[in-house]
Amino acid sequence: MKTLALNSFKRIAADRVILIYLVLIIALAGAYITYVIFSLHPSELQIATHYTVFGQTNFYRNKWYYLISFVVFGGVLATAHVGIIIKLFFYDLRSFAIAFSWLTILVIAIAWAFTHSVLGIAFLSN
């Protein structure tokens, strides 16, 4: 098992483009998670987390710790996408791995903008 992991790492390290994309994705996801963690503020106020036109109330509220799911999303996104990129690379689909890397970076950027807006609305009263 140890030799398999070592050989896999050597194969990834031999292709610097894939390695740079993997490091960039992990760094961006880490920065996103850090941003969300430091942006959360515990409070007794309930935050509007769901909106629908169906039902008696349009806004549904939850506690502030519902927003921790953004941190979990960042971790799952980074872990799953890095694993998919490595799998694509090992199946000799390097071009798909590079395209998927770019799409992952785009998803992180969109998630960051979305999270910034949601946190701005959620903590408007603070």
PLY file of the C-alpha trace (Angstrom):
ply
format ascii 1.0
element vertex 126
property float x
property float y
property float z
element edge 125
property int vertex1
property int vertex2
end_header
0.00 0.00 0.00
2.82 2.34 0.88
4.61 1.68 -2.42
1.36 2.14 -4.35
0.79 5.54 -2.79
4.42 6.52 -3.33
4.35 5.45 -6.99
1.06 7.31 -7.51
2.51 10.47 -6.00
5.63 10.16 -8.17
3.48 9.80 -11.28
1.47 12.91 -10.39
4.62 14.87 -9.49
6.10 14.00 -12.88
3.32 15.97 -14.59
3.81 19.48 -13.24
0.68 20.95 -14.81
-1.61 18.51 -12.99
0.37 18.97 -9.78
0.05 22.77 -10.01
-3.70 22.50 -10.59
-4.11 20.13 -7.64
-2.14 22.42 -5.34
-4.10 25.44 -6.62
-7.44 23.72 -5.98
-6.41 22.68 -2.48
-5.12 26.21 -1.72
-8.28 27.89 -3.05
-10.52 25.50 -1.13
-8.47 26.09 2.02
-8.75 29.86 1.57
-12.51 29.52 0.97
-12.96 27.42 4.12
-10.85 29.87 6.15
-12.89 32.81 4.81
-16.17 31.16 5.79
-14.93 30.14 9.24
-13.74 33.66 10.06
-16.90 35.24 8.61
-19.31 33.29 10.82
-20.56 35.07 13.91
-22.47 33.19 16.58
-25.65 34.98 17.57
-29.06 34.31 19.04
-30.78 35.73 15.97
-32.28 33.31 13.53
-31.10 33.57 9.95
-33.36 33.27 6.91
-32.01 30.20 5.14
-34.83 29.16 2.83
-37.36 31.05 0.73
-40.40 29.71 -1.04
-43.66 31.14 -2.37
-45.45 27.98 -1.30
-46.50 27.65 2.31
-47.75 30.00 4.99
-44.47 31.80 5.56
-42.17 32.80 2.74
-38.95 32.79 4.76
-37.84 29.82 6.83
-35.30 30.46 9.55
-32.56 28.42 11.20
-29.83 29.00 13.74
-26.50 30.51 12.71
-24.71 27.16 12.77
-26.67 26.13 9.66
-24.07 28.20 7.76
-21.34 25.74 8.81
-22.60 23.64 5.90
-20.66 26.03 3.62
-17.44 24.88 5.30
-18.43 21.25 4.80
-19.25 21.99 1.15
-15.77 23.43 0.60
-14.10 20.40 2.14
-16.20 17.89 0.22
-15.71 19.82 -3.02
-11.93 19.86 -2.65
-11.67 16.22 -1.62
-14.01 14.84 -4.28
-12.69 16.93 -7.14
-9.04 16.23 -6.36
-9.89 12.53 -6.29
-11.71 12.75 -9.63
-8.83 14.65 -11.22
-6.33 12.05 -10.01
-8.56 9.22 -11.29
-8.89 10.90 -14.70
-5.12 11.35 -14.83
-4.47 7.70 -13.99
-6.87 6.58 -16.73
-4.72 8.53 -19.22
-7.36 11.23 -19.67
-4.99 14.13 -18.98
-6.91 16.66 -21.09
-10.15 15.86 -19.24
-8.32 16.17 -15.93
-7.07 19.64 -16.90
-10.54 20.70 -18.08
-12.07 19.38 -14.86
-9.45 21.31 -12.89
-10.49 24.53 -14.58
-14.15 23.78 -13.90
-13.33 23.08 -10.26
-11.60 26.44 -9.96
-14.68 28.05 -11.53
-16.98 26.26 -9.07
-14.87 27.47 -6.13
-15.01 31.06 -7.46
-18.81 30.88 -7.89
-19.21 29.31 -4.43
-17.07 32.07 -2.93
-19.18 34.82 -4.53
-22.40 33.07 -3.52
-21.19 32.54 0.04
-20.09 36.16 0.34
-23.58 37.29 -0.67
-25.33 34.85 1.66
-23.16 35.78 4.63
-23.72 39.46 3.89
-27.48 38.96 3.99
-27.43 36.54 6.92
-25.48 38.85 9.20
-27.05 42.10 8.04
-28.53 42.72 11.47
-25.17 42.41 13.29
0 1
1 2
2 3
3 4
4 5
5 6
6 7
7 8
8 9
9 10
10 11
11 12
12 13
13 14
14 15
15 16
16 17
17 18
18 19
19 20
20 21
21 22
22 23
23 24
24 25
25 26
26 27
27 28
28 29
29 30
30 31
31 32
32 33
33 34
34 35
35 36
36 37
37 38
38 39
39 40
40 41
41 42
42 43
43 44
44 45
45 46
46 47
47 48
48 49
49 50
50 51
51 52
52 53
53 54
54 55
55 56
56 57
57 58
58 59
59 60
60 61
61 62
62 63
63 64
64 65
65 66
66 67
67 68
68 69
69 70
70 71
71 72
72 73
73 74
74 75
75 76
76 77
77 78
78 79
79 80
80 81
81 82
82 83
83 84
84 85
85 86
86 87
87 88
88 89
89 90
90 91
91 92
92 93
93 94
94 95
95 96
96 97
97 98
98 99
99 100
100 101
101 102
102 103
103 104
104 105
105 106
106 107
107 108
108 109
109 110
110 111
111 112
112 113
113 114
114 115
115 116
116 117
117 118
118 119
119 120
120 121
121 122
122 123
123 124
124 125
